[in-house]
Amino acid sequence: MNKTVLSVIAILVIILGVVGAGSMFTVYQSQQAIVMQFGNPQKVIQVPGLNFKLPFVQDVVFVDKRVLSVSTQREEVVTRDQKRLMVDSFARFRISNPLQYYQSFGSLEIAYERLGTILNSQMRQILGGQILTAIVSGERSNLMDTIKEQVNTEAKTTGVEVIDVRIVRADLPQENSEKVFDRMRTQREQEAKEIRANGAEIAQRIKANADKERTVILAEAKKDSEILRGEGDGEKNRIFAEAFGKDPDFFSFYRSMQAYRESISDEDTSMVLSPDSEFFRFFDQENVNPDKAN
């Protein structure tokens, strides 16, 4: 009898343990929970801690509470100025209403797929209304905010809140990149030619100014030299005049010696003169005054 009682007690303990284990569940800080009863939601738990449910009747669906990220496949966007861009983007979101999220998506995989489709749609629509320079310039941040607002508007009944949208990469297609590169190279070559032409013009102007200054300096120097030479010649003539006044014979002799030196200094010089020419009068010893010679 005692053994039977002990067996019953043991069975009851086991049953109570199973029932107790099936009635308790823990919601962690990174989770939210929905208590379901025969497929119908009964309550939503967003505070972490130990909770209870009816065993074998109610089930618990856990929903992520963390910030999640969804990436889109590379999409081709045609801008307002008919430029094609290949755009990679992603969005960060969190589940703000677990019940709406569960009723809208049911699983995280479906949520990723649906949100990716919405993000791609809004990306094409908003970027397609812009010109290329606005997308690649500082206006991109404002465009991302607009896309985030539009995605939130479209997904507001799904229990998901998008907190950030970013473009990872925006590239031109390969053929467009080559055309842009060729155009940029042509522009740089034109700029280089203009710079070289301007440099040559400036160099020519500087050279012309230098030649002009050189001509002026040479002319001034020549003028000064002519003035000095004239003053020297005047002084020389004055000295010669004084010397001639003091001793005319010696002055005549000295001038004749200078004439001899200048005229016969060149070995190739040939002179045809009469021996009794006045030019050679000092070569005639009979004409030399012995008193003056002494």
Backbone as CSV, one residue per row, in Angstrom:
resi,resn,N_x,N_y,N_z,CA_x,CA_y,CA_z,C_x,C_y,C_z
1,MET,0.828,-1.210,0.000,0.000,0.000,0.000,0.859,1.256,0.000
2,ASN,1.891,1.179,0.809,2.805,2.327,0.880,3.512,2.553,-0.458
3,LYS,3.861,1.476,-1.084,4.530,1.587,-2.382,3.607,2.207,-3.416
4,THR,2.319,1.851,-3.359,1.344,2.423,-4.294,1.188,3.911,-4.085
5,VAL,1.130,4.306,-2.814,1.001,5.742,-2.500,2.221,6.505,-2.983
6,LEU,3.367,5.934,-2.745,4.601,6.599,-3.184,4.655,6.733,-4.709
7,SER,4.174,5.697,-5.386,4.172,5.761,-6.854,3.238,6.847,-7.352
8,VAL,2.060,6.933,-6.708,1.099,7.964,-7.116,1.665,9.345,-6.855
9,ILE,2.281,9.490,-5.689,2.880,10.793,-5.361,3.971,11.160,-6.367
10,ALA,4.777,10.174,-6.716,5.855,10.439,-7.675,5.289,10.849,-9.028
11,ILE,4.198,10.149,-9.416,3.586,10.498,-10.707,3.008,11.895,-10.661
12,LEU,2.353,12.229,-9.543,1.789,13.576,-9.412,2.870,14.649,-9.443
13,VAL,3.965,14.358,-8.781,5.086,15.322,-8.792,5.602,15.526,-10.204
14,ILE,5.723,14.439,-10.927,6.214,14.547,-12.308,5.245,15.359,-13.162
15,ILE,3.939,15.025,-12.941,2.928,15.760,-13.721,2.949,17.244,-13.376
16,LEU,3.031,17.539,-12.078,3.095,18.937,-11.656,4.352,19.628,-12.200
17,GLY,5.458,18.899,-12.244,6.699,19.463,-12.788,6.570,19.788,-14.261
18,VAL,5.945,18.835,-14.991,5.750,19.071,-16.421,4.807,20.237,-16.649
19,VAL,3.714,20.260,-15.853,2.755,21.355,-16.012,3.392,22.680,-15.640
20,GLY,4.163,22.677,-14.544,4.828,23.913,-14.125,5.835,24.388,-15.157
21,ALA,6.620,23.456,-15.711,7.599,23.829,-16.730,6.913,24.350,-17.977
22,GLY,5.738,23.768,-18.298,5.031,24.224,-19.485,4.290,25.518,-19.289
23,SER,4.128,25.924,-18.047,3.388,27.165,-17.788,4.305,28.375,-17.575
24,MET,5.616,28.171,-17.504,6.551,29.278,-17.265,7.431,29.507,-18.504
25,PHE,7.715,30.712,-18.750,8.654,31.059,-19.827,9.346,32.378,-19.466
26,THR,10.523,32.579,-20.024,11.340,33.764,-19.723,11.476,34.640,-20.969
27,VAL,11.218,35.897,-20.780,11.427,36.877,-21.855,12.726,37.642,-21.553
28,TYR,13.702,37.536,-22.442,14.982,38.198,-22.234,14.926,39.651,-22.720
29,GLN,15.989,40.397,-22.389,16.014,41.823,-22.726,15.997,42.074,-24.227
30,SER,16.500,41.143,-24.990,16.536,41.299,-26.449,15.287,40.750,-27.131
31,GLN,14.255,40.398,-26.321,13.072,39.752,-26.883,11.784,40.463,-26.471
32,GLN,10.749,40.174,-27.267,9.363,40.486,-26.950,8.573,39.191,-27.164
33,ALA,7.444,39.093,-26.532,6.714,37.826,-26.628,5.225,38.073,-26.868
34,ILE,4.636,37.155,-27.626,3.190,37.164,-27.863,2.645,35.818,-27.388
35,VAL,1.713,35.867,-26.485,1.085,34.637,-25.985,-0.102,34.314,-26.888
36,MET,-0.053,33.127,-27.498,-1.088,32.688,-28.432,-1.896,31.551,-27.821
37,GLN,-3.201,31.590,-28.081,-4.077,30.509,-27.625,-4.889,30.022,-28.815
38,PHE,-4.565,28.831,-29.240,-5.202,28.241,-30.420,-5.091,29.176,-31.634
39,GLY,-3.907,29.803,-31.778,-3.661,30.681,-32.920,-4.121,32.093,-32.746
40,ASN,-4.784,32.383,-31.646,-5.270,33.746,-31.412,-4.393,34.433,-30.369
41,PRO,-3.965,35.649,-30.625,-3.127,36.350,-29.652,-3.916,36.728,-28.409
42,GLN,-3.280,36.488,-27.254,-3.919,36.791,-25.980,-3.300,38.012,-25.302
43,LYS,-1.990,38.096,-25.309,-1.324,39.258,-24.723,0.077,39.406,-25.320
44,VAL,0.570,40.649,-25.192,1.909,40.977,-25.686,2.767,41.365,-24.490
45,ILE,3.932,40.774,-24.405,4.849,41.040,-23.291,6.110,41.698,-23.852
46,GLN,6.393,42.919,-23.424,7.567,43.652,-23.898,8.565,43.935,-22.772
47,VAL,8.211,43.535,-21.559,9.099,43.735,-20.406,9.803,42.421,-20.109
48,PRO,11.126,42.413,-20.005,11.836,41.159,-19.724,11.513,40.628,-18.330
49,GLY,11.549,39.289,-18.197,11.302,38.669,-16.904,10.633,37.307,-17.047
50,LEU,10.247,36.719,-15.912,9.597,35.410,-15.887,8.086,35.610,-16.007
51,ASN,7.457,34.824,-16.902,6.017,34.961,-17.150,5.372,33.569,-17.160
52,PHE,4.022,33.578,-17.107,3.270,32.327,-17.043,2.219,32.263,-18.152
53,LYS,1.882,31.043,-18.537,0.858,30.790,-19.544,0.153,29.488,-19.204
54,LEU,-0.946,29.247,-19.876,-1.665,28.008,-19.666,-0.965,26.877,-20.406
55,PRO,-0.534,25.862,-19.703,0.166,24.764,-20.388,-0.751,24.015,-21.337
56,PHE,-0.178,23.577,-22.425,-0.846,22.776,-23.441,-1.959,23.527,-24.167
57,VAL,-2.226,24.729,-23.753,-3.293,25.525,-24.384,-2.717,26.754,-25.074
58,GLN,-1.779,27.340,-24.440,-1.191,28.578,-24.961,0.250,28.336,-25.402
59,ASP,0.624,29.028,-26.446,1.987,29.001,-26.963,2.568,30.411,-26.909
60,VAL,3.902,30.494,-27.002,4.590,31.780,-26.947,5.388,31.970,-28.235
61,VAL,5.196,33.119,-28.865,5.977,33.503,-30.054,6.914,34.632,-29.639
62,PHE,8.205,34.397,-29.803,9.193,35.401,-29.425,9.548,36.268,-30.636
63,VAL,9.643,37.554,-30.384,9.945,38.536,-31.428,11.196,39.307,-31.011
64,ASP,12.091,39.522,-31.966,13.346,40.231,-31.670,13.072,41.692,-31.306
65,LYS,13.757,42.159,-30.270,13.594,43.536,-29.811,14.756,44.431,-30.257
66,ARG,15.802,43.839,-30.803,17.004,44.589,-31.183,16.794,45.343,-32.499
67,VAL,17.748,46.240,-32.787,17.737,46.937,-34.072,18.258,45.972,-35.130
68,LEU,17.487,45.783,-36.170,17.821,44.841,-37.235,18.188,45.598,-38.511
69,SER,18.784,44.882,-39.418,19.222,45.511,-40.664,18.785,44.680,-41.854
70,VAL,18.333,45.360,-42.898,17.954,44.694,-44.131,18.675,45.373,-45.293
71,SER,19.302,44.577,-46.142,20.022,45.090,-47.311,19.242,44.773,-48.570
72,THR,19.373,45.618,-49.556,18.684,45.418,-50.822,19.659,44.968,-51.885
73,GLN,19.146,44.310,-52.885,19.973,43.955,-54.024,20.279,45.210,-54.848
74,ARG,21.362,45.146,-55.573,21.755,46.297,-56.393,20.651,46.608,-57.402
75,GLU,20.217,47.858,-57.384,19.125,48.298,-58.238,19.616,49.381,-59.193
76,GLU,19.083,49.349,-60.421,19.401,50.408,-61.382,18.351,51.510,-61.264
77,VAL,18.825,52.737,-61.074,17.957,53.901,-60.928,18.257,54.870,-62.060
78,VAL,17.211,55.319,-62.739,17.355,56.320,-63.802,16.974,57.674,-63.209
79,THR,17.917,58.601,-63.188,17.685,59.905,-62.570,16.880,60.815,-63.505
80,ARG,16.500,61.968,-62.956,15.689,62.910,-63.730,16.407,63.413,-64.960
81,ASP,17.740,63.530,-64.901,18.514,63.970,-66.065,18.986,62.793,-66.912
82,GLN,18.269,61.668,-66.797,18.481,60.487,-67.639,19.859,59.869,-67.464
83,LYS,20.363,59.898,-66.241,21.617,59.213,-65.914,21.277,57.927,-65.171
84,ARG,21.990,56.870,-65.483,21.730,55.583,-64.836,22.719,55.364,-63.700
85,LEU,22.191,54.912,-62.573,23.006,54.627,-61.399,22.708,53.220,-60.893
86,MET,23.753,52.523,-60.449,23.597,51.244,-59.791,23.733,51.506,-58.289
87,VAL,22.637,51.276,-57.542,22.562,51.698,-56.136,22.458,50.479,-55.229
88,ASP,23.328,50.456,-54.198,23.227,49.491,-53.102,22.800,50.255,-51.858
89,SER,21.797,49.735,-51.143,21.308,50.444,-49.964,20.950,49.452,-48.863
90,PHE,20.766,49.971,-47.660,20.306,49.159,-46.540,19.499,50.043,-45.597
91,ALA,18.718,49.392,-44.742,17.896,50.107,-43.759,18.016,49.404,-42.415
92,ARG,17.996,50.204,-41.354,17.947,49.668,-39.996,16.532,49.882,-39.455
93,PHE,16.015,48.849,-38.794,14.638,48.949,-38.300,14.514,48.175,-36.986
94,ARG,13.433,48.441,-36.282,13.103,47.680,-35.081,11.607,47.376,-35.096
95,ILE,11.234,46.340,-34.373,9.838,45.930,-34.276,9.221,46.685,-33.110
96,SER,8.394,47.670,-33.424,7.783,48.509,-32.383,6.460,47.944,-31.880
97,ASN,5.771,47.185,-32.716,4.490,46.581,-32.318,4.540,45.100,-32.676
98,PRO,4.866,44.254,-31.709,5.038,42.825,-32.023,3.796,42.182,-32.622
99,LEU,2.617,42.569,-32.151,1.392,41.943,-32.645,1.157,42.292,-34.106
100,GLN,1.260,43.588,-34.439,1.111,43.985,-35.845,2.175,43.322,-36.717
101,TYR,3.396,43.253,-36.197,4.481,42.603,-36.946,4.140,41.143,-37.231
102,TYR,3.659,40.434,-36.203,3.356,39.016,-36.384,2.194,38.822,-37.348
103,GLN,1.193,39.670,-37.241,0.035,39.554,-38.126,0.386,39.939,-39.569
104,SER,1.368,40.855,-39.741,1.734,41.311,-41.093,2.717,40.370,-41.775
105,PHE,3.693,39.869,-41.007,4.772,39.083,-41.625,4.788,37.631,-41.161
106,GLY,4.642,37.421,-39.902,4.662,36.058,-39.386,6.053,35.559,-39.070
107,SER,7.064,35.962,-39.859,8.444,35.529,-39.603,9.404,36.627,-40.059
108,LEU,10.617,36.533,-39.568,11.613,37.558,-39.877,12.048,37.500,-41.343
109,GLU,12.084,36.312,-41.919,12.478,36.174,-43.322,11.507,36.917,-44.242
110,ILE,10.203,36.765,-43.959,9.205,37.469,-44.772,9.303,38.978,-44.550
111,ALA,9.604,39.378,-43.312,9.766,40.809,-43.024,10.926,41.395,-43.819
112,TYR,12.045,40.663,-43.873,13.188,41.131,-44.661,12.806,41.308,-46.131
113,GLU,12.106,40.339,-46.663,11.735,40.380,-48.082,10.793,41.546,-48.376
114,ARG,9.758,41.708,-47.514,8.784,42.785,-47.747,9.419,44.173,-47.574
115,LEU,10.210,44.338,-46.527,10.851,45.639,-46.302,11.859,45.964,-47.400
116,GLY,12.569,44.952,-47.885,13.499,45.173,-48.992,12.776,45.650,-50.242
117,THR,11.597,45.067,-50.502,10.808,45.497,-51.661,10.330,46.934,-51.506
118,ILE,9.847,47.268,-50.302,9.386,48.644,-50.056,10.550,49.625,-50.188
119,LEU,11.706,49.268,-49.640,12.873,50.157,-49.708,13.328,50.369,-51.144
120,ASN,13.357,49.305,-51.930,13.745,49.443,-53.339,12.766,50.342,-54.092
121,SER,11.490,50.154,-53.837,10.470,50.945,-54.521,10.634,52.436,-54.204
122,GLN,10.770,52.761,-52.929,10.918,54.168,-52.545,12.243,54.743,-53.037
123,MET,13.296,53.926,-53.063,14.592,54.380,-53.543,14.514,54.771,-55.011
124,ARG,13.889,53.930,-55.832,13.754,54.247,-57.253,12.879,55.475,-57.473
125,GLN,11.795,55.561,-56.693,10.859,56.668,-56.881,11.490,58.012,-56.515
126,ILE,12.147,58.084,-55.365,12.678,59.365,-54.886,13.967,59.731,-55.616
127,LEU,14.886,58.779,-55.764,16.124,59.089,-56.480,15.865,59.350,-57.953
128,GLY,14.821,58.707,-58.501,14.502,58.940,-59.903,14.009,60.345,-60.174
129,GLY,13.545,61.046,-59.143,13.099,62.424,-59.319,14.186,63.444,-59.099
130,GLN,15.438,62.984,-58.879,16.554,63.889,-58.631,17.540,63.839,-59.788
131,ILE,18.393,64.875,-59.859,19.478,64.859,-60.836,20.687,64.179,-60.210
132,LEU,21.633,63.786,-61.054,22.770,62.997,-60.583,23.591,63.741,-59.535
133,THR,23.832,65.034,-59.770,24.684,65.794,-58.843,24.066,65.891,-57.452
134,ALA,22.738,65.905,-57.373,22.089,65.972,-56.063,22.272,64.673,-55.291
135,ILE,22.324,63.550,-56.003,22.458,62.255,-55.336,23.868,62.052,-54.809
136,VAL,24.868,62.497,-55.558,26.259,62.256,-55.162,26.837,63.412,-54.365
137,SER,26.058,64.458,-54.100,26.566,65.620,-53.365,26.069,65.590,-51.930
138,GLY,26.179,66.738,-51.244,25.777,66.835,-49.855,24.284,66.734,-49.627
139,GLU,23.477,66.738,-50.700,22.029,66.618,-50.541,21.590,65.180,-50.283
140,ARG,22.516,64.246,-50.338,22.137,62.834,-50.176,21.505,62.583,-48.815
141,SER,22.017,63.233,-47.768,21.476,63.015,-46.423,19.990,63.373,-46.367
142,ASN,19.613,64.487,-46.977,18.190,64.874,-46.999,17.355,63.858,-47.780
143,LEU,17.921,63.344,-48.851,17.205,62.339,-49.639,16.990,61.065,-48.822
144,MET,17.992,60.679,-48.038,17.850,59.485,-47.204,16.754,59.678,-46.157
145,ASP,16.669,60.878,-45.589,15.598,61.145,-44.613,14.226,61.049,-45.272
146,THR,14.135,61.556,-46.495,12.858,61.480,-47.219,12.473,60.030,-47.503
147,ILE,13.459,59.236,-47.920,13.181,57.820,-48.194,12.744,57.115,-46.909
148,LYS,13.408,57.423,-45.796,13.040,56.800,-44.511,11.597,57.140,-44.142
149,GLU,11.202,58.393,-44.314,9.835,58.788,-43.987,8.820,58.064,-44.870
150,GLN,9.143,57.941,-46.153,8.215,57.269,-47.065,8.092,55.777,-46.750
151,VAL,9.223,55.142,-46.404,9.170,53.725,-46.046,8.365,53.530,-44.770
152,ASN,8.557,54.416,-43.789,7.778,54.321,-42.546,6.288,54.527,-42.799
153,THR,5.979,55.456,-43.718,4.574,55.695,-44.036,3.929,54.449,-44.642
154,GLU,4.671,53.790,-45.528,4.120,52.608,-46.187,4.077,51.399,-45.255
155,ALA,5.002,51.364,-44.266,5.070,50.193,-43.382,4.518,50.476,-41.995
156,LYS,3.767,51.571,-41.838,3.303,51.955,-40.497,2.313,50.961,-39.899
157,THR,1.587,50.204,-40.725,0.604,49.242,-40.202,1.201,47.851,-40.003
158,THR,2.507,47.713,-40.204,3.133,46.399,-40.074,3.833,46.222,-38.728
159,GLY,3.848,47.265,-37.878,4.500,47.157,-36.577,5.996,47.316,-36.636
160,VAL,6.521,47.781,-37.784,7.967,47.954,-37.969,8.265,49.440,-38.115
161,GLU,9.316,49.910,-37.455,9.733,51.308,-37.548,11.148,51.365,-38.125
162,VAL,11.282,52.016,-39.273,12.597,52.198,-39.896,13.259,53.396,-39.239
163,ILE,14.471,53.214,-38.726,15.162,54.295,-38.019,16.302,54.892,-38.830
164,ASP,16.703,54.235,-39.909,17.799,54.794,-40.711,17.817,54.120,-42.078
165,VAL,18.129,54.918,-43.088,18.291,54.413,-44.460,19.597,54.990,-44.999
166,ARG,20.403,54.164,-45.615,21.689,54.600,-46.153,21.947,53.973,-47.520
167,ILE,22.629,54.771,-48.371,23.133,54.251,-49.645,24.562,53.772,-49.418
168,VAL,24.790,52.498,-49.618,26.130,51.955,-49.443,27.032,52.372,-50.597
169,ARG,26.474,52.299,-51.791,27.284,52.577,-52.978,26.373,53.000,-54.112
170,ALA,26.831,54.009,-54.847,26.092,54.473,-56.028,27.092,54.663,-57.153
171,ASP,27.080,53.754,-58.113,28.048,53.762,-59.210,27.337,53.902,-60.542
172,LEU,28.050,54.487,-61.475,27.574,54.490,-62.854,27.815,53.119,-63.469
173,PRO,26.999,52.686,-64.403,27.310,51.454,-65.133,28.666,51.556,-65.818
174,GLN,29.240,50.421,-66.151,30.592,50.387,-66.672,30.753,51.252,-67.912
175,GLU,29.790,51.152,-68.849,29.922,51.935,-70.079,29.807,53.428,-69.792
176,ASN,28.944,53.795,-68.824,28.834,55.211,-68.457,30.091,55.701,-67.766
177,SER,30.683,54.836,-66.939,31.916,55.228,-66.251,33.024,55.524,-67.245
178,GLU,33.105,54.704,-68.305,34.131,54.941,-69.317,33.883,56.262,-70.047
179,LYS,32.613,56.551,-70.344,32.303,57.811,-71.017,32.631,59.005,-70.117
180,VAL,32.268,58.883,-68.842,32.574,59.966,-67.903,34.083,60.160,-67.774
181,PHE,34.811,59.038,-67.714,36.268,59.133,-67.622,36.857,59.814,-68.852
182,ASP,36.368,59.417,-70.044,36.866,60.045,-71.277,36.541,61.536,-71.295
183,ARG,35.333,61.902,-70.854,34.963,63.313,-70.824,35.823,64.096,-69.832
184,MET,36.055,63.497,-68.667,36.895,64.163,-67.681,38.325,64.317,-68.196
185,ARG,38.831,63.293,-68.887,40.189,63.381,-69.424,40.271,64.467,-70.481
186,THR,39.242,64.560,-71.344,39.226,65.607,-72.364,39.185,66.990,-71.724
187,GLN,38.370,67.136,-70.676,38.302,68.426,-69.987,39.638,68.790,-69.360
188,ARG,40.302,67.817,-68.742,41.606,68.094,-68.135,42.653,68.443,-69.189
189,GLU,42.595,67.782,-70.344,43.537,68.111,-71.417,43.299,69.529,-71.927
190,GLN,42.024,69.914,-72.051,41.721,71.280,-72.463,42.208,72.292,-71.436
191,GLU,42.007,71.977,-70.158,42.491,72.874,-69.109,44.010,72.986,-69.153
192,ALA,44.681,71.844,-69.406,46.147,71.879,-69.481,46.619,72.737,-70.661
193,LYS,45.923,72.612,-71.802,46.292,73.431,-72.958,46.073,74.911,-72.667
194,GLU,44.968,75.240,-72.009,44.714,76.643,-71.666,45.769,77.179,-70.713
195,ILE,46.143,76.351,-69.737,47.173,76.784,-68.779,48.505,76.991,-69.486
196,ARG,48.858,76.047,-70.380,50.120,76.205,-71.118,50.081,77.435,-72.016
197,ALA,48.940,77.671,-72.669,48.820,78.853,-73.536,48.935,80.135,-72.716
198,ASN,48.261,80.153,-71.563,48.375,81.331,-70.704,49.803,81.519,-70.207
199,GLY,50.464,80.416,-69.890,51.856,80.508,-69.449,52.764,81.031,-70.548
200,ALA,52.530,80.539,-71.776,53.346,81.021,-72.902,53.099,82.508,-73.155
201,GLU,51.834,82.930,-73.027,51.518,84.344,-73.215,52.190,85.206,-72.147
202,ILE,52.127,84.740,-70.906,52.768,85.493,-69.810,54.277,85.537,-70.014
203,ALA,54.851,84.386,-70.436,56.297,84.349,-70.678,56.689,85.310,-71.801
204,GLN,55.882,85.336,-72.862,56.168,86.246,-73.970,56.070,87.700,-73.523
205,ARG,55.072,87.984,-72.676,54.914,89.345,-72.177,56.102,89.751,-71.301
206,ILE,56.519,88.821,-70.433,57.676,89.106,-69.582,58.930,89.318,-70.417
207,LYS,59.107,88.461,-71.447,60.282,88.599,-72.311,60.258,89.928,-73.055
208,ALA,59.063,90.313,-73.551,58.960,91.596,-74.261,59.291,92.759,-73.339
209,ASN,58.766,92.693,-72.099,59.080,93.761,-71.141,60.569,93.788,-70.818
210,ALA,61.168,92.591,-70.690,62.610,92.532,-70.416,63.419,93.094,-71.575
211,ASP,63.007,92.752,-72.809,63.712,93.291,-73.976,63.560,94.806,-74.046
212,LYS,62.365,95.286,-73.713,62.141,96.727,-73.719,63.016,97.427,-72.682
213,GLU,63.042,96.868,-71.474,63.877,97.447,-70.423,65.349,97.379,-70.814
214,ARG,65.742,96.259,-71.439,67.139,96.127,-71.880,67.487,97.198,-72.906
215,THR,66.555,97.427,-73.853,66.805,98.451,-74.867,66.927,99.840,-74.242
216,VAL,66.037,100.110,-73.281,66.083,101.411,-72.611,67.381,101.574,-71.841
217,ILE,67.765,100.498,-71.101,69.010,100.568,-70.322,70.213,100.768,-71.226
218,LEU,70.247,100.011,-72.352,71.369,100.169,-73.298,71.384,101.567,-73.910
219,ALA,70.176,102.077,-74.218,70.122,103.423,-74.799,70.604,104.458,-73.788
220,GLU,70.178,104.334,-72.538,70.633,105.252,-71.498,72.138,105.139,-71.296
221,ALA,72.622,103.880,-71.283,74.065,103.690,-71.113,74.844,104.271,-72.283
222,LYS,74.320,104.081,-73.503,74.994,104.635,-74.671,74.993,106.153,-74.636
223,LYS,73.835,106.719,-74.204,73.775,108.178,-74.096,74.794,108.694,-73.090
224,ASP,74.840,108.020,-71.916,75.799,108.438,-70.898,77.229,108.280,-71.393
225,SER,77.487,107.162,-72.119,78.850,106.950,-72.621,79.225,107.994,-73.668
226,GLU,78.256,108.347,-74.519,78.542,109.383,-75.521,78.819,110.717,-74.851
227,ILE,78.044,111.000,-73.790,78.291,112.258,-73.070,79.673,112.249,-72.449
228,LEU,80.019,111.123,-71.799,81.344,111.024,-71.185,82.451,111.061,-72.238
229,ARG,82.192,110.375,-73.362,83.192,110.374,-74.422,83.369,111.787,-74.985
230,GLY,82.232,112.482,-75.131,82.341,113.865,-75.626,83.092,114.755,-74.643
231,GLU,82.772,114.551,-73.348,83.493,115.335,-72.352,84.978,114.991,-72.355
232,GLY,85.289,113.680,-72.526,86.696,113.264,-72.592,87.395,113.831,-73.812
233,ASP,86.675,113.760,-74.949,87.280,114.328,-76.165,87.514,115.833,-76.011
234,GLY,86.549,116.497,-75.359,86.725,117.942,-75.146,87.915,118.230,-74.260
235,GLU,88.025,117.412,-73.191,89.172,117.599,-72.298,90.468,117.281,-73.023
236,LYS,90.411,116.206,-73.842,91.613,115.847,-74.602,92.001,116.965,-75.557
237,ASN,91.053,117.526,-76.259,91.352,118.617,-77.201,91.878,119.853,-76.468
238,ARG,91.308,120.062,-75.250,91.806,121.204,-74.481,93.269,121.017,-74.106
239,ILE,93.576,119.774,-73.664,94.970,119.488,-73.289,95.884,119.591,-74.496
240,PHE,95.366,119.016,-75.650,96.172,119.119,-76.868,96.385,120.577,-77.274
241,ALA,95.323,121.338,-77.102,95.437,122.763,-77.480,96.460,123.478,-76.594
242,GLU,96.422,123.162,-75.308,97.414,123.772,-74.417,98.820,123.327,-74.779
243,ALA,98.945,122.000,-75.085,100.271,121.482,-75.460,100.751,122.098,-76.769
244,PHE,99.815,122.265,-77.705,100.181,122.867,-78.994,100.623,124.318,-78.816
245,GLY,99.952,124.997,-77.880,100.331,126.392,-77.646,101.701,126.507,-77.000
246,LYS,102.047,125.522,-76.174,103.350,125.585,-75.498,104.483,125.178,-76.433
247,ASP,104.293,124.128,-77.251,105.390,123.662,-78.109,104.778,123.099,-79.385
248,PRO,104.517,123.930,-80.361,103.866,123.473,-81.593,104.654,122.410,-82.326
249,ASP,105.986,122.494,-82.317,106.796,121.509,-83.044,106.675,120.125,-82.416
250,PHE,106.762,120.084,-81.085,106.633,118.787,-80.394,105.231,118.212,-80.594
251,PHE,104.234,119.065,-80.522,102.853,118.607,-80.713,102.668,118.031,-82.112
252,SER,103.251,118.669,-83.093,103.177,118.171,-84.471,103.890,116.846,-84.602
253,PHE,105.048,116.749,-83.936,105.801,115.504,-83.963,105.004,114.370,-83.314
254,TYR,104.394,114.630,-82.149,103.643,113.624,-81.408,102.444,113.133,-82.218
255,ARG,101.746,114.052,-82.859,100.587,113.671,-83.665,101.007,112.852,-84.873
256,SER,102.169,113.172,-85.426,102.660,112.392,-86.579,103.007,110.984,-86.153
257,MET,103.605,110.823,-84.958,103.943,109.483,-84.464,102.658,108.642,-84.278
258,GLN,101.632,109.289,-83.767,100.356,108.576,-83.621,99.805,108.133,-84.976
259,ALA,99.925,109.008,-85.957,99.444,108.659,-87.302,100.239,107.509,-87.880
260,TYR,101.590,107.517,-87.642,102.413,106.410,-88.132,101.974,105.083,-87.494
261,ARG,101.754,105.102,-86.188,101.405,103.875,-85.481,100.069,103.304,-85.957
262,GLU,99.102,104.157,-86.151,97.776,103.679,-86.558,97.751,103.220,-88.012
263,SER,98.565,103.840,-88.828,98.512,103.525,-90.262,99.327,102.309,-90.641
264,ILE,100.427,102.061,-89.959,101.300,100.937,-90.361,101.325,99.840,-89.303
265,SER,100.370,99.858,-88.386,100.343,98.803,-87.362,99.888,97.474,-87.933
266,ASP,99.067,97.492,-88.955,98.589,96.257,-89.593,99.614,95.788,-90.587
267,GLU,100.007,94.485,-90.499,101.032,93.955,-91.401,100.567,93.920,-92.844
268,ASP,99.254,93.867,-93.050,98.736,93.788,-94.427,98.524,95.159,-95.045
269,THR,98.866,96.209,-94.319,98.625,97.542,-94.847,99.681,97.895,-95.896
270,SER,99.208,98.404,-97.003,100.106,98.873,-98.087,99.813,100.337,-98.367
271,MET,100.851,101.123,-98.406,100.696,102.557,-98.651,101.576,102.965,-99.834
272,VAL,100.986,103.712,-100.711,101.738,104.203,-101.887,101.780,105.720,-101.798
273,LEU,102.934,106.239,-101.384,103.106,107.678,-101.211,104.454,108.102,-101.798
274,SER,104.519,109.337,-102.087,105.791,109.876,-102.608,106.777,110.022,-101.450
275,PRO,108.044,109.721,-101.634,109.037,109.824,-100.558,109.140,111.215,-99.970
276,ASP,108.897,112.210,-100.784,108.995,113.574,-100.257,107.632,114.096,-99.787
277,SER,106.718,113.112,-99.490,105.398,113.494,-99.000,105.522,114.106,-97.622
278,GLU,104.599,114.983,-97.325,104.585,115.652,-96.012,104.363,114.639,-94.895
279,PHE,103.712,113.481,-95.243,103.438,112.478,-94.238,104.727,111.887,-93.672
280,PHE,105.798,111.796,-94.489,107.064,111.198,-94.063,108.140,112.237,-93.758
281,ARG,107.709,113.407,-93.432,108.716,114.455,-93.264,109.611,114.207,-92.045
282,PHE,109.138,113.497,-91.033,109.965,113.239,-89.865,110.896,112.042,-90.066
283,PHE,110.732,111.309,-91.207,111.699,110.271,-91.546,112.932,110.849,-92.238
284,ASP,112.863,112.070,-92.608,113.982,112.743,-93.266,114.846,113.407,-92.192
285,GLN,116.050,112.895,-91.964,116.886,113.370,-90.876,117.334,114.798,-91.076
286,GLU,117.382,115.249,-92.294,117.811,116.614,-92.529,116.792,117.618,-92.035
287,ASN,115.481,117.181,-91.916,114.449,118.098,-91.465,114.349,118.158,-89.957
288,VAL,115.071,117.282,-89.254,115.003,117.248,-87.801,115.888,118.305,-87.242
289,ASN,115.390,119.157,-86.410,116.138,120.235,-85.785,116.954,119.641,-84.674
290,PRO,118.310,119.735,-84.789,119.150,119.108,-83.768,118.860,119.659,-82.406
291,ASP,118.575,120.975,-82.312,118.296,121.540,-80.998,117.028,120.964,-80.393
292,LYS,115.982,120.782,-81.245,114.721,120.211,-80.734,114.891,118.747,-80.396
293,ALA,115.672,118.056,-81.200,115.866,116.627,-80.937,116.543,116.402,-79.615
294,ASN,117.479,117.321,-79.298,118.157,117.189,-78.002,117.233,117.577,-76.872
